[in-house]
């Protein structure tokens, strides 16, 4: 699966639209609220991961190869 942050954005807006559906019953709203909480929890983790990747990229851009040994390897063998 190849998801992007733009996909996350789309999911969040779709959930917001479901929450604002005025035809929902109280039970359906409760279900959507629980679903929203789960979605937000996952979205927070994804956002944190993206922020960490951005910080690592900034370190590399600012300091070059000398910081690589201090950064975890992602997708490859670890040292």
Secondary structure, 3 states (H helix, E strand, C coil): CCCCHHHHHHHHHHHHHHHCCCCCCHHHHHHHHHHHHHHHHHHHHHHHHHHHHHHHHHHHHHHHHHHHHHCCCCCCCCC
